[in-house]
Each structure stands twice: as structure tokens, then as C-alpha cells.
Amino acid sequence: MKMNIRKTNDGNHITSPLPPHKRNQILTLVPDENDFKDMAQIFEDPDTTSAVWTIIESAPPEIKVLFFLQLQTWQETHSLTEEREVF
């Protein structure tokens, strides 16, 4: 998964509070195929997986970052578990 951060005000510091609809546009998550497979394995239901992704797309940046880190951590620990089972 890639995390794209859009700079506002041509890279300058934000001088005033941003309204919620602009805050949501600051950060976008771009999933790949493996992310959707992993989410389907986590939530065990395609409908739940698509509902979670719909919620994450419109979530504030803080929630997107937490989701990104949680999924990344799950993928890393899951890959370590698979490697251990092979030996």
C-alpha cells in the first residue's frame, strides 16, 4: 500500500485550521492487490472488507495513518509466521 500526502499552500505551513473536507484530501491510501487479499483474510467477508475500505477512504488523515500502520504490521507478522511454518 502506498500513502500519498498532498502538500497544501505550495509546501508552506498551513496557517489556519483546515475544514474537514479538505483535511480528508491531504492523505490518500493507494492499495494494491495484496492489500485487498489481506483485508479479506482479516475480515473474513467480502462485504465487510469493501465496507471497511469505503469508511477508510473518507476517514480523517489520522485514522488513515493508523489503518495503514495496522495493516502493514499485520502483513509483516503474517509473513514471518508463514516463513516459520515452512521450516
Backbone as JSON Lines, residues from 0, in Angstrom:
{"i":0,"aa":"M","n":[0.85,-1.17,0.0],"ca":[0.0,0.0,0.0],"c":[0.89,1.23,0.0]}
{"i":1,"aa":"K","n":[0.51,2.19,-0.78],"ca":[1.24,3.46,-0.81],"c":[0.41,4.52,-0.1]}
{"i":2,"aa":"M","n":[1.12,5.43,0.55],"ca":[0.47,6.55,1.22],"c":[0.91,7.82,0.5]}
{"i":3,"aa":"N","n":[-0.03,8.52,-0.11],"ca":[0.27,9.77,-0.8],"c":[-0.15,10.95,0.06]}
{"i":4,"aa":"I","n":[0.78,11.86,0.27],"ca":[0.49,13.06,1.06],"c":[0.52,14.26,0.12]}
{"i":5,"aa":"R","n":[-0.6,14.96,0.06],"ca":[-0.71,16.12,-0.81],"c":[-0.33,17.36,-0.01]}
{"i":6,"aa":"K","n":[0.6,18.11,-0.54],"ca":[1.01,19.34,0.14],"c":[0.01,20.44,-0.18]}
{"i":7,"aa":"T","n":[-0.25,21.26,0.81],"ca":[-1.15,22.39,0.61],"c":[-0.35,23.68,0.62]}
{"i":8,"aa":"N","n":[-0.89,24.69,0.05],"ca":[-0.27,26.01,0.02],"c":[1.15,25.96,-0.56]}
{"i":9,"aa":"D","n":[1.35,25.18,-1.6],"ca":[2.65,25.07,-2.28],"c":[3.79,24.71,-1.32]}
{"i":10,"aa":"G","n":[3.52,23.84,-0.37],"ca":[4.56,23.37,0.54],"c":[4.78,24.25,1.76]}
{"i":11,"aa":"N","n":[4.1,25.37,1.84],"ca":[4.24,26.23,3.02],"c":[3.45,25.66,4.18]}
{"i":12,"aa":"H","n":[3.73,26.16,5.35],"ca":[3.0,25.71,6.52],"c":[1.55,26.16,6.43]}
{"i":13,"aa":"I","n":[0.68,25.35,6.97],"ca":[-0.73,25.69,7.0],"c":[-0.94,26.7,8.11]}
{"i":14,"aa":"T","n":[-1.48,27.85,7.75],"ca":[-1.59,28.94,8.72],"c":[-2.93,28.99,9.44]}
{"i":15,"aa":"S","n":[-3.93,28.31,8.9],"ca":[-5.24,28.33,9.55],"c":[-5.79,26.91,9.59]}
{"i":16,"aa":"P","n":[-6.75,26.67,10.47],"ca":[-7.33,25.33,10.54],"c":[-8.0,24.95,9.22]}
{"i":17,"aa":"L","n":[-7.86,23.7,8.85],"ca":[-8.49,23.22,7.63],"c":[-9.87,22.65,7.94]}
{"i":18,"aa":"P","n":[-10.84,22.91,7.08],"ca":[-12.15,22.28,7.27],"c":[-12.04,20.77,7.01]}
{"i":19,"aa":"P","n":[-12.96,19.99,7.57],"ca":[-12.86,18.53,7.45],"c":[-12.78,18.02,6.02]}
{"i":20,"aa":"H","n":[-13.52,18.63,5.08],"ca":[-13.49,18.11,3.72],"c":[-12.12,18.32,3.06]}
{"i":21,"aa":"K","n":[-11.35,19.3,3.5],"ca":[-10.0,19.49,2.97],"c":[-8.99,18.62,3.71]}
{"i":22,"aa":"R","n":[-9.22,18.38,4.99],"ca":[-8.32,17.51,5.75],"c":[-8.33,16.1,5.19]}
{"i":23,"aa":"N","n":[-9.5,15.62,4.78],"ca":[-9.6,14.27,4.24],"c":[-8.83,14.11,2.94]}
{"i":24,"aa":"Q","n":[-8.63,15.2,2.21],"ca":[-7.94,15.15,0.92],"c":[-6.43,15.23,1.05]}
{"i":25,"aa":"I","n":[-5.92,15.52,2.24],"ca":[-4.48,15.65,2.42],"c":[-3.77,14.32,2.21]}
{"i":26,"aa":"L","n":[-4.37,13.25,2.68],"ca":[-3.73,11.94,2.65],"c":[-4.61,10.94,1.91]}
{"i":27,"aa":"T","n":[-4.05,10.25,0.94],"ca":[-4.78,9.19,0.26],"c":[-3.98,7.9,0.34]}
{"i":28,"aa":"L","n":[-4.7,6.8,0.49],"ca":[-4.08,5.48,0.5],"c":[-4.36,4.8,-0.83]}
{"i":29,"aa":"V","n":[-3.32,4.22,-1.41],"ca":[-3.45,3.53,-2.69],"c":[-3.12,2.05,-2.44]}
{"i":30,"aa":"P","n":[-4.15,1.21,-2.35],"ca":[-3.9,-0.21,-2.07],"c":[-3.5,-0.97,-3.33]}
{"i":31,"aa":"D","n":[-2.82,-2.08,-3.12],"ca":[-2.54,-2.98,-4.24],"c":[-3.35,-4.26,-4.03]}
{"i":32,"aa":"E","n":[-3.19,-5.23,-4.92],"ca":[-3.98,-6.46,-4.85],"c":[-3.78,-7.2,-3.54]}
{"i":33,"aa":"N","n":[-2.53,-7.27,-3.09],"ca":[-2.23,-8.0,-1.85],"c":[-2.92,-7.38,-0.64]}
{"i":34,"aa":"D","n":[-3.08,-6.07,-0.65],"ca":[-3.75,-5.4,0.47],"c":[-5.2,-5.85,0.57]}
{"i":35,"aa":"F","n":[-5.88,-5.93,-0.58],"ca":[-7.27,-6.37,-0.55],"c":[-7.38,-7.84,-0.15]}
{"i":36,"aa":"K","n":[-6.42,-8.67,-0.59],"ca":[-6.42,-10.08,-0.18],"c":[-6.22,-10.19,1.33]}
{"i":37,"aa":"D","n":[-5.29,-9.41,1.86],"ca":[-5.03,-9.45,3.29],"c":[-6.23,-8.94,4.08]}
{"i":38,"aa":"M","n":[-6.86,-7.87,3.59],"ca":[-8.05,-7.35,4.28],"c":[-9.18,-8.38,4.25]}
{"i":39,"aa":"A","n":[-9.32,-9.09,3.12],"ca":[-10.35,-10.13,3.04],"c":[-10.06,-11.26,4.03]}
{"i":40,"aa":"Q","n":[-8.79,-11.56,4.23],"ca":[-8.42,-12.59,5.19],"c":[-8.67,-12.11,6.63]}
{"i":41,"aa":"I","n":[-8.41,-10.85,6.88],"ca":[-8.62,-10.3,8.23],"c":[-10.1,-10.25,8.57]}
{"i":42,"aa":"F","n":[-10.91,-9.71,7.66],"ca":[-12.33,-9.5,7.96],"c":[-13.21,-10.69,7.59]}
{"i":43,"aa":"E","n":[-12.68,-11.66,6.84],"ca":[-13.35,-12.92,6.51],"c":[-14.68,-12.76,5.78]}
{"i":44,"aa":"D","n":[-14.91,-11.62,5.16],"ca":[-16.17,-11.4,4.45],"c":[-15.95,-10.29,3.42]}
{"i":45,"aa":"P","n":[-16.27,-10.55,2.15],"ca":[-16.04,-9.52,1.12],"c":[-16.86,-8.25,1.35]}
{"i":46,"aa":"D","n":[-18.08,-8.39,1.87],"ca":[-18.9,-7.21,2.12],"c":[-18.3,-6.34,3.22]}
{"i":47,"aa":"T","n":[-17.81,-6.97,4.26],"ca":[-17.18,-6.23,5.35],"c":[-15.91,-5.55,4.87]}
{"i":48,"aa":"T","n":[-15.15,-6.26,4.04],"ca":[-13.91,-5.69,3.51],"c":[-14.19,-4.44,2.68]}
{"i":49,"aa":"S","n":[-15.18,-4.51,1.8],"ca":[-15.5,-3.33,0.98],"c":[-16.07,-2.2,1.84]}
{"i":50,"aa":"A","n":[-16.84,-2.55,2.87],"ca":[-17.37,-1.51,3.76],"c":[-16.25,-0.82,4.53]}
{"i":51,"aa":"V","n":[-15.29,-1.61,5.01],"ca":[-14.15,-1.02,5.73],"c":[-13.38,-0.1,4.81]}
{"i":52,"aa":"W","n":[-13.14,-0.52,3.57],"ca":[-12.38,0.32,2.66],"c":[-13.15,1.61,2.34]}
{"i":53,"aa":"T","n":[-14.45,1.54,2.2],"ca":[-15.26,2.74,1.95],"c":[-15.14,3.72,3.12]}
{"i":54,"aa":"I","n":[-15.16,3.19,4.33],"ca":[-15.02,4.04,5.52],"c":[-13.64,4.65,5.58]}
{"i":55,"aa":"I","n":[-12.6,3.87,5.3],"ca":[-11.22,4.37,5.36],"c":[-10.98,5.46,4.32]}
{"i":56,"aa":"E","n":[-11.57,5.32,3.14],"ca":[-11.38,6.33,2.09],"c":[-11.87,7.7,2.53]}
{"i":57,"aa":"S","n":[-12.93,7.75,3.31],"ca":[-13.49,9.04,3.72],"c":[-13.08,9.42,5.15]}
{"i":58,"aa":"A","n":[-12.2,8.65,5.74],"ca":[-11.78,8.91,7.13],"c":[-10.78,10.07,7.2]}
{"i":59,"aa":"P","n":[-10.64,10.68,8.36],"ca":[-9.62,11.72,8.55],"c":[-8.21,11.14,8.39]}
{"i":60,"aa":"P","n":[-7.24,11.99,8.11],"ca":[-5.87,11.5,7.9],"c":[-5.31,10.69,9.06]}
{"i":61,"aa":"E","n":[-5.66,11.05,10.28],"ca":[-5.14,10.33,11.44],"c":[-5.59,8.87,11.43]}
{"i":62,"aa":"I","n":[-6.83,8.64,11.06],"ca":[-7.37,7.28,11.0],"c":[-6.73,6.51,9.85]}
{"i":63,"aa":"K","n":[-6.5,7.19,8.72],"ca":[-5.85,6.53,7.59],"c":[-4.44,6.08,7.95]}
{"i":64,"aa":"V","n":[-3.72,6.91,8.68],"ca":[-2.36,6.54,9.09],"c":[-2.41,5.34,10.03]}
{"i":65,"aa":"L","n":[-3.33,5.35,10.99],"ca":[-3.45,4.22,11.9],"c":[-3.81,2.93,11.16]}
{"i":66,"aa":"F","n":[-4.73,3.03,10.21],"ca":[-5.1,1.86,9.42],"c":[-3.92,1.36,8.61]}
{"i":67,"aa":"F","n":[-3.19,2.27,7.98],"ca":[-2.01,1.91,7.18],"c":[-0.99,1.17,8.04]}
{"i":68,"aa":"L","n":[-0.7,1.7,9.22],"ca":[0.29,1.07,10.1],"c":[-0.2,-0.27,10.62]}
{"i":69,"aa":"Q","n":[-1.46,-0.36,10.95],"ca":[-2.01,-1.62,11.45],"c":[-1.96,-2.7,10.38]}
{"i":70,"aa":"L","n":[-2.34,-2.36,9.15],"ca":[-2.3,-3.34,8.06],"c":[-0.86,-3.73,7.74]}
{"i":71,"aa":"Q","n":[0.03,-2.77,7.74],"ca":[1.44,-3.06,7.48],"c":[2.01,-3.99,8.56]}
{"i":72,"aa":"T","n":[1.69,-3.74,9.8],"ca":[2.15,-4.59,10.9],"c":[1.58,-6.0,10.77]}
{"i":73,"aa":"W","n":[0.31,-6.1,10.43],"ca":[-0.3,-7.42,10.25],"c":[0.39,-8.17,9.12]}
{"i":74,"aa":"Q","n":[0.67,-7.48,8.01],"ca":[1.33,-8.13,6.88],"c":[2.73,-8.62,7.26]}
{"i":75,"aa":"E","n":[3.46,-7.82,8.01],"ca":[4.81,-8.22,8.41],"c":[4.78,-9.41,9.35]}
{"i":76,"aa":"T","n":[3.9,-9.41,10.33],"ca":[3.84,-10.53,11.26],"c":[3.3,-11.78,10.58]}
{"i":77,"aa":"H","n":[2.38,-11.6,9.65],"ca":[1.83,-12.74,8.92],"c":[2.89,-13.37,8.03]}
{"i":78,"aa":"S","n":[3.72,-12.56,7.39],"ca":[4.78,-13.11,6.54],"c":[5.82,-13.83,7.38]}
{"i":79,"aa":"L","n":[6.11,-13.34,8.58],"ca":[7.05,-14.03,9.47],"c":[6.48,-15.38,9.91]}
{"i":80,"aa":"T","n":[5.2,-15.43,10.17],"ca":[4.56,-16.68,10.57],"c":[4.63,-17.7,9.44]}
{"i":81,"aa":"E","n":[4.39,-17.26,8.21],"ca":[4.46,-18.17,7.06],"c":[5.87,-18.71,6.87]}
{"i":82,"aa":"E","n":[6.88,-17.86,7.06],"ca":[8.26,-18.3,6.91],"c":[8.61,-19.34,7.96]}
{"i":83,"aa":"R","n":[8.13,-19.19,9.17],"ca":[8.42,-20.14,10.24],"c":[7.76,-21.49,9.99]}
{"i":84,"aa":"E","n":[6.57,-21.47,9.4],"ca":[5.87,-22.72,9.13],"c":[6.56,-23.55,8.06]}
{"i":85,"aa":"V","n":[7.3,-22.9,7.17],"ca":[7.98,-23.61,6.09],"c":[9.11,-24.47,6.65]}
{"i":86,"aa":"F","n":[9.81,-23.97,7.65],"ca":[10.97,-24.7,8.19],"c":[10.54,-25.78,9.06]}
